[in-house]
Amino acid sequence: QISGKNFFYRYDIENAVFEISLYRSADSVNETLNRIEGYILVSVLLAALIPSIIIIFISIKITAPLHSLISFAKSLAAGNFSHRFPVDYQNELSDMQKSLNILADKIGQQIYSADIEKNKFIIAYENLSDAAAYLDTDGTILLSNSSFKKIFRLKENLQSLYFDSIRNTEINSKISA
């Protein structure tokens, strides 16, 4: 109940009567309540805004390394095994970065080793004194050595040449057997 300059409030709790009396004007009380409402509104807005800013900051800190990790994985998939991912932190993401770097090293080493073995094979194959040709299941010549090319007077590009175009029937019968 508000009367004049005084504010009275009375309530009962378990047979006990309590009364609050304020000796202020109703306008003063309303002004204070309005100010308190403003403080509550600003507090609620800040309570929503500050966590939103923190969430945005954390998501950027998490997703930036993930984007660069995805870019690194795509370069690996494209065959760029010389690129390495810098490891800056000690966390789960850096463990993945280290693992991908190790994977790139191992794949690069295996490719290098396979190239060396392939080159050794090609050198040995080319230096065979016997004529040799490697054919696929359709009879297309995939690889032939220099002795084979000399004997059959063939050009360098043999990718579309089939063994049945060789005029020697004795050799054709041995090749197809």
Secondary structure, DSSP 8 states (H G I E B T S, - for coil): -EETTEEEEEEEETTEEEEEEE-S-HHHHHHHHHHHHHHHHHHHHHHHHHHHHHHHHHHHHHHHHHHHHHHHHHHHHTT--S------SSSHHHHHHHHHHHHHHHHHHHHHHHHHHHHHHHHHHHT-SS--EEE-TT-BEEEE-HHHHHHHT--S--TT-BGGGSS-HHHHHHHH-
